[in-house]
Amino acid sequence: MAGRKLAGMTMTDVSTDPRARWLAVSSVAVGTFTIVTSEMLPVGLLTSIAATLGVSDGTAGLMMSAPGLVAAVSAPVLAITTRRLDRRITLLGLMALLAVANLAGAFAPNYPVMLAARVLTGVSIGGFWAFAAGLGLRLVPEGSVGRATSIILAGVSVASVLGVPVATFISSFAGWRTAFIAMGVLALALLALLATTLPPLPGEPRARASEPLPREAPARASEGRLTGLSGPLRVVLVLTVLIVSGHFAAYTYVRPFLEQVSHAGPALVSTALLLYGAAGVAGNFAAGAWAARNPKPVLVTLAVLMALSMAALPLVGLPLILLVVWGLGYGGVGVTLQLWIMRSGGGEMGTALFVGAFNISIALGSFAGGRIVDSVSISAVMWVGAALAVVSAAAAGGSGRSRTTGS
C-alpha cells in the first residue's frame, strides 16, 4: 500500500482501482447503518420486549438509555486509547462485538441479560461511529473526500430513520427476537465484508502540531489531533444535546403512543413508522445538500418541523401526516450537525465528542421520557419533545455569527 500525508495524517491508497476505494467507503457506510440500526432496535419493539421480559414500558426504555450512555463514554475513550492501533483492526473488533451483543439480546432469558447485551452494543456504537466518520479522508483521493464522507454519514442518518420501521416490520410477522437475530447476522456478514475491503489504516504514533488545512476543506482538522473545545464546537455540542434528547424523549415511546393514544393496530403502526422512515431519508439528503452551504438555518428549520409535529400529535386522531413531518425534520438533523461539527475543525476528537454528546442525549432523552411515561402520561412526552425542539431552534437561531454557520 502506498501512503501520502494529507493535513497531518496518513492517507492510505486502497487500490489504484477507484472501484476498490468506493467499495471500502460503501462498506463503512453499511457499518454505520448497522451500528445505529442496532442502537435504535428497541424503539419499534418496546411493547413486545417489555411484555416478554416482564417489565414496564418505562423500564424497557433503559434498553435505549444504557447503550447511549456507554457509547457517549466509549467514543472519546477509544479515540484516545487506540490512537496508535490500526483502524482496520479496531473497526473489525467493534463489529464482532456488535454481532455478539445483538445475538445475546436475541436469546436473552430475562431483562438483566438484555440490558448487559445493550451495554456491549453501546461500546461498539461509540467506537465505530467515531472512527468511521473521518475515514473518507483516508480511503479516497483528496478531491473526493467530501463525497465519501457524505456517503459514510448517510449510513448514520438512514439508520436513524429506517432502522426502526424495518425492525418493526420483521417483528410483526416473526417476533422481536428475530429482529435481533437479523441484526446479529448482518453484523457478522459485514465483519467479513470489512475484512475484505478495508486496507491497513495505521494509527498516528503521536499527536501532531497544528498544520495548515487543505484548501478544499479549510475547517477540517487532521485526524488524531486533540483540539480544545472551541466556541463553535461548544455550540454544536449544546445543540446536539437539546435536539437529540428532545427527539428521543418522545420517539423512544412512539409505538406505545400510537397503540394507546391513537389506537393504532399493528398494521397501522408499521405503516406509520415506514412513512416516517421514508420521509426521514428524504429529509437526510435534502438537508445534507442545504447544510453543506449553511447549516445554521437548516437546523432551525428542522427543529421547527419537529416541534410542530410532536406538539400536534396528541391532538390528532390519525397521526400519519404528522409522523411524515417529524421524519422530514429529524431525518436531516444528524447530517446537519455532523457537517457543522466538521466545519468547526475538531478533527477525530471533535467527532468523538460529537458522537459522545449524541449518544448521551439518546440516553438522557429515553430515560427522561420513560419517567414521564410512567409518572405522567404517554402523551406528555410529546409535549416535552416539542418544547426541547423549540429551545433548540431558538438556541441555533441565536448562536453567534461564525465561520461554522456560514453566516
N, C-alpha and C positions, 0 to 999 in steps of 0.2 A: 504494500500500500504506500502510495506517495502521500506526503503531507506538506502543508504550507501554512504559514502564520497569517491569521486574519484577526485584527482587533485584539491582539494579545492572547490568542488561543490557537490551538492546532486544528486546522480543518482537514478532515480525512477524505480522501478521494475514494468513494465507494467502488468506482469502476470507471473505465473510460466509456462504458456504455451508459448513456443517460437513463435508459430504462431501469438499470440496476439501482441507480440513485433514487429514482422516484418510487421504485418498489420498496426501498428501505423507508422512505418517507411515509408511504401508504401503510406499511406495516406498523410504524409507530403511531399513526393516526388511528388504526384499528385498536392498538393497545390503549390509547387514551379513551376511546369509546368503551372498551371492555371494562376498564377500571371504574369509570364513572357510572356506567350502567350497573355494575356490581354494587356501587355505593347507593344508588337510587333504588335498588331492587325492592326493599321492603315497602316502599310507598304504595304501590298498587296492590300489594299482598297483605297489607297490615291487618285487615279484618280477619282474613283466613289464618294467618300465623298466630294472631292473638288467641283465636278460638282453639286452635290445635294445641298450643303450648300452655293454655290456661292462664293468660294474663289480660289485663285491661288494654284498651287501645292506647291510652296514655303511656302505660309501661312499655308496650310494644314499640312505641316511638323511640325508645332508647336504642333500638337497632340502627337508627339514623344518627343519634347523638354520639354513640360510642365511637364508630369509625371516623366521624367528622372530627372529634376531639383528638383522637390518636393521629390522624393524618395531619392535623394542624401542628402537632409536635414533631412528627417524623419528617416532615418536609425540610425544615431548616436543619434539624439534627443530622439527617442523612446527607444534606448538601455540604455540611462541614466535615463530617467524619469519613465520607467516601470520596473526597476531592481527588485523592491520588489513585483511586481504583478505576479500572477500565469501565466506562459507562455501559458497554455492551454486557459485561458480566453482571453489573448491578441491575440492569433492566431485566435480564433473564431471571435472576434470583427473585426479583419482586413479582414477576409474572407467575413464576412457580408458586410463590407464597399465595398469590390470589387464587390460583386453582385449588390449592389445599383448603383455603378459607371458604370458598363457595361450596365445595363438596362437603366440608364439615357442617356447614349450615344446612345443607340439603338433608343430612341424616341426623340432625340434632334431636335427641330424645326429649330435651327439656329446654327451658328458656336460658338458664345459665350457660349451657353449652353453645346455644345460638349466639349469645352475647360475646362469648370468648371468640367464636369464629368471626364475628363482626369486628372485633379488635384487630385480628390479623388482617382483615380486609383493609382497615384503616392504615396500617403500616405500608401496605402495598400502594394504596392510593396516594399517600403523601409523597413517597419517594418517586414513583413512576411519573406522576404528573409534573413534579418539579423538574426532573431531569429531561423529560420528553419535550417540554415547551421550548427549550433552546437548541434542540438538535438540528433544526433546519440549517443553522449556521455551519454545522459540521458535515452535513450529508450532501449538500449541493453546492454548485459554484456560487460565488458571491452575488451575482446578478439575479439568482433565483431564490435567495433566502426568504424574501417576503412571501412569495407564493408557497414555499414549503412550510413556513411557519403557520400560514393560514390553514393549510390542509391539516397539519398536526393538531392545531387548536380546534378545528372544526369537529374533531373526534370528541372533544370535551363537550362542546355545545350541543352537538347532535345527540350524544348520550343523555344529556340532561333533560332533553325534551322528548326523546323517543324510547329511552330505556324502560320507563315506567309503563307506557302503553303496551310495548311488546311483552314485557313480563306479565302484565295483567291478562293479555290475550292467551299466552301459554297456560297460565294458571286456570283460566276459565274452563278449559277442557281437560287439563292434565294435572292440576293441583299445583300449589305453591312450591312444593319440594322439587317438582320437575323443572320449574323455572331456575332454581338454584343449581340443579344438575346441569342444565343447559349452559349456564354461565361458567361453571367449572370446566366443562368440556371445551367451550370456546377458549378459555384461558390456556388450556393445555395445547390446543391447536395453534394458538397464537405464539406460545412459547417456542414451538418448532419453527414457525414462520420467522420469528425474530432471530432465532439462532442461524437461520439460513441466509437472511437478507442483510442483517446488520454487520458492518465491518468492525474491526477493533476501534475503540474510541477511548484512547488513553486519557487518564486524568492529568491535571496540571500538577507538577511537583511542588509548586509553591505559588502563593498569590503574587500577582504581578503589579507593578506600579501603574499609575494612570497613564494611558496612552491615548492618542487621538483616535476618534471613532471613524469608521468608514464614511465616506461622503454620502453614500446611498442610504445610510441609517444613522443619522447624526446623534440620535439619543440612545443607541443600543450599546450597552456596556459589554465588556469582554466576559466570556464565561469564566466562572471561578473567582471573579473579583468580588470581595466582600465589601460592598459600599455601605455608607451610612444611610440613615433614613432621611432623605431629602424632603423638603416641603411637599413637592408634587407626589412623591411616593407615599407620604403620610396621608395625603388627601385621598388617594385611590384606595388605600387600605381601610380608611374610615368609611368610605362609600361602599366598599365591599361588605363590611360588617353590617351596615344598615340595610342595604337592599337584599342581600342574600339571607340574612337572618329573618327578615320580614317575610320573604318568599317561603322559606321552609317552615316557619311557624304555621303557615296556612296550608302549604302544599303537601306536607307530610300526612295531613289528615283529610285530604281531598276525597279519598274513597269513602270513609265513613260519613263525611259531609253529604256526598251525593246520595248515599243509601238512606241516611236518617233524615236529612232536611229536604232534599229534592225527591226522595222516594224513588230513586232510580234502581232498576233491576240490573243484573249482571250484564246484559246486552247493552243497555244504555250507558253503564259505567265504562265498559270497554270502548264504545263508540266515542264517548265524550273525551276519554284520555287519548284516543288515537287522533281525534281532531285537534286536541291541544298539542300533541306532538308534531303533527303536520304543520300547524301554524308556527310552532317554535322553530322548526327547520327553516321556514321562510324568513322568520324574524332574524335568525342567526346570520344568514347570508346577506340579507338586506342591511342589517346593522353593521356587519363587517365592512361592507363597501363604503358605507357612510362614515363610520367611525375612523377609518384609516385617515381621513382628512381632518376630522374634528370630533373627538369622542365626547366632549362635554355636552353639547346639545342632544346628542344621541342618547346618552344616559338619562338625561332629564325626560326626554320623550318616552323612553321605555318605562321609567318609573311611574310616570303619569298613567300610562296604559295599564300597568299592573294595579295601581291604586284604584282606578275606576272599576276595573273588573272585579277585584276582590271585595270592594265595598258594596257592589250591587248584587253579588251572588246570593246573600241571604234573603234578598228581596224579590228574586225572580224564580218562578217555578221551573222553567226549562232553561238550564244553565249553559247550553251548548255554545251560543254566540259569545257569552262572557268568557268561557274557557278558551275560545279561539283568540280573543283579545289578550287574555292573560298569557297564552302561549306566544303570541307575537311579541309581547313585551319582554317576558323573561328569556325567550329564545335568543335575544340579542345581547343580554347582559354579560354573559361570560366572555364573548369575543370582544365586546367593547371595553370591559375592564382590563382584559389581557393586553389589548393594543395600547391602552392608556399606560399600563404598568411598564410595557416595553419602551414607550416613549419617555418615561421618567428616568431611564438609564440605570436601572437597578441590577442588571446582569442576572446571573444564575441565582444569587442570593435574593435579589429583589423578587424574582419569580417564585422562589421558595417561600418567601414571606407572604406573597400574594396567595399562594396555594394554602399556606397555613391559615391566613385570615379567612379565606373562602370556606375552608373546612370547619374551622371553629365556629363560623357563622351558621353552618348547617347544623352543627351540634347544639348551639345556643338556641337557634330557631325551633328545631324539632323538640328540644327539651321544654322550652317555654310553652310551645304550643300544646304539648302533652299535659302540662299542668293546667292550662286554661281549659282544655277539653274535659279533664276530669273534675275540675272545681267550678267551672262556669258553664260553658256550653260549647258545642261543636261549631256553632255559628260565630261565636266570639273570636275565634282565631282568624276568621276572615277580616274582621274589623281591625284586629291588631296588625295583620299583614298589610292592610291598606294604609294604616297610619304610618308604619315604618317606610312604606314606599313613598308617601308624601314627604316625610322627613328627608328621604334620600334625594328626591327631586329638588327640594329646597337647598340641601347642602351642596349638591352638584352645581346647581344654578348660581349659588352664591360663592363658589370657590373662586379664588383669585385668578387674574389673568396670568397665564404662564405658557411656556412652550409645550407643556404636556397637553394642554387643551386645544392648542391650535388657535386660540383666540387672538 
